[in-house]
Amino acid sequence: MPFKSNEKKQSYQRHYRENYKKTKRRIGVTVTIDEYTLIQKLAGDLRSVPAQLKAMAFAYHTQEYLVPPDIKKKLDEFVYHLLKIGNNINQLVREVHTARKSRWKFGRELSVGKMTRYVEGILTKLHAIEQFINETLTKPPRR
């Protein structure tokens, strides 16, 4: 934005600062060299040190983990595979429910009712694992 006079530029800057102060606040924090190094290490290549410190503060306030991207990716993959297993088990249950009097060889012959209970037990365990990941690994324990 080219300005023709210094006065217009100063007026624009003053107006900009006044509006900026209405929506944002700057906070200064002093840390030791060791603390700065630690925050810098946690930030990695993805964030600046101030952005990391802000993210850490809000994660603490909302009682959520600030999960590093590499771990988040692995957790997402784990949940994805659990969901695929759950989907396969749901397909088994559907087949069991549609096969009225059929028997399956599963080490020994099982009735449809026993097979259904067995598969539903597996589904319950998978659901518990999914809940564990969603609740325990994404939120820190309350003190």
C-alpha positions as CSV (number, residue, x, y, z in Angstrom):
1,M,0.0,0.0,0.0
2,P,2.0,3.0,-1.2
3,F,1.5,6.2,0.8
4,K,2.0,9.6,-0.8
5,S,2.7,11.3,2.5
6,N,4.3,10.3,5.8
7,E,1.3,11.7,7.6
8,K,-1.1,9.3,5.9
9,K,1.2,6.4,6.6
10,Q,1.4,7.3,10.3
11,S,-2.4,7.7,10.4
12,Y,-2.8,4.2,8.9
13,Q,-0.4,2.6,11.3
14,R,-2.0,4.3,14.3
15,H,-5.5,3.1,13.2
16,Y,-4.1,-0.5,12.5
17,R,-2.5,-0.7,16.0
18,E,-5.7,0.5,17.7
19,N,-7.7,-2.2,15.9
20,Y,-5.1,-4.8,16.5
21,K,-5.1,-4.1,20.3
22,K,-8.9,-4.6,20.4
23,T,-8.6,-8.2,19.2
24,K,-5.1,-9.4,20.3
25,R,-2.8,-9.2,23.3
26,R,0.9,-9.9,23.4
27,I,2.4,-11.8,26.3
28,G,6.1,-11.8,27.2
29,V,7.5,-14.8,29.0
30,T,11.0,-15.3,30.3
31,V,12.4,-18.8,30.4
32,T,15.8,-20.3,31.1
33,I,18.0,-21.5,28.3
34,D,17.2,-25.1,29.2
35,E,13.5,-24.5,29.2
36,Y,13.8,-22.7,25.8
37,T,15.8,-25.6,24.4
38,L,13.1,-28.1,25.6
39,I,10.3,-26.1,24.1
40,Q,12.2,-25.7,20.9
41,K,12.8,-29.5,20.8
42,L,9.1,-30.1,21.4
43,A,8.1,-27.7,18.7
44,G,10.3,-29.4,16.2
45,D,10.0,-28.2,12.6
46,L,6.2,-27.7,12.8
47,R,5.9,-24.7,15.1
48,S,7.8,-21.7,16.4
49,V,8.7,-21.6,20.1
50,P,6.0,-19.1,20.9
51,A,3.4,-21.1,19.0
52,Q,4.5,-24.3,20.8
53,L,4.3,-22.6,24.2
54,K,0.8,-21.3,23.3
55,A,-0.3,-24.7,22.2
56,M,1.0,-26.3,25.4
57,A,-0.8,-23.7,27.5
58,F,-4.1,-24.3,25.8
59,A,-3.7,-28.1,25.9
60,Y,-3.1,-27.9,29.6
61,H,-6.1,-25.6,30.1
62,T,-8.4,-27.9,28.1
63,Q,-6.9,-31.0,29.7
64,E,-5.9,-32.6,26.4
65,Y,-2.7,-34.1,25.3
66,L,-0.6,-32.2,22.8
67,V,0.1,-35.3,20.7
68,P,3.2,-35.1,18.5
69,P,2.3,-35.5,14.8
70,D,4.3,-38.8,14.4
71,I,2.5,-40.4,17.4
72,K,-0.9,-39.0,16.2
73,K,-0.3,-40.6,12.8
74,K,0.4,-44.0,14.4
75,L,-2.6,-43.7,16.7
76,D,-4.8,-42.8,13.7
77,E,-3.5,-45.9,11.8
78,F,-4.1,-48.1,14.9
79,V,-7.7,-46.9,15.2
80,Y,-8.2,-47.4,11.5
81,H,-7.1,-51.0,11.7
82,L,-9.3,-51.6,14.7
83,L,-12.2,-50.2,12.8
84,K,-11.4,-52.5,9.9
85,I,-11.4,-55.5,12.3
86,G,-14.6,-54.4,13.8
87,N,-16.2,-54.1,10.3
88,N,-15.1,-57.6,9.5
89,I,-16.6,-58.9,12.8
90,N,-19.8,-57.0,12.1
91,Q,-20.0,-58.9,8.7
92,L,-19.5,-62.2,10.5
93,V,-22.3,-61.3,13.0
94,R,-24.6,-60.4,10.1
95,E,-23.9,-63.7,8.4
96,V,-24.5,-65.6,11.6
97,H,-27.9,-63.9,12.1
98,T,-28.9,-64.6,8.5
99,A,-27.9,-68.3,8.7
100,R,-30.8,-69.5,10.9
101,K,-29.7,-73.1,11.8
102,S,-26.3,-73.4,10.3
103,R,-23.4,-74.5,12.3
104,W,-19.8,-73.3,11.9
105,K,-16.7,-75.3,12.5
106,F,-14.6,-73.1,14.9
107,G,-12.4,-75.6,16.6
108,R,-15.6,-77.4,17.5
109,E,-19.1,-77.0,16.4
110,L,-20.9,-74.0,17.7
111,S,-24.5,-73.1,17.6
112,V,-25.5,-69.9,16.0
113,G,-26.3,-68.4,19.4
114,K,-22.9,-69.3,20.8
115,M,-21.1,-68.0,17.8
116,T,-23.1,-64.7,18.0
117,R,-22.2,-64.3,21.7
118,Y,-18.5,-65.1,20.9
119,V,-18.3,-62.5,18.1
120,E,-20.3,-59.9,20.2
121,G,-17.7,-60.4,23.0
122,I,-14.9,-59.6,20.5
123,L,-16.8,-56.5,19.4
124,T,-17.2,-55.4,23.0
125,K,-13.4,-55.8,23.5
126,L,-12.7,-53.8,20.3
127,H,-15.0,-51.1,21.4
128,A,-13.2,-51.0,24.8
129,I,-9.9,-50.6,23.1
130,E,-11.2,-47.8,20.9
131,Q,-12.6,-46.0,23.9
132,F,-9.3,-46.5,25.7
133,I,-7.4,-44.8,22.8
134,N,-9.9,-42.0,22.4
135,E,-10.2,-41.2,26.1
136,T,-7.0,-42.3,27.8
137,L,-4.4,-41.5,25.1
138,T,-5.9,-38.2,24.0
139,K,-6.6,-36.7,27.4
140,P,-4.2,-36.6,30.3
141,P,-5.4,-38.0,33.6
142,R,-7.1,-35.5,35.9
143,R,-5.2,-34.6,39.1
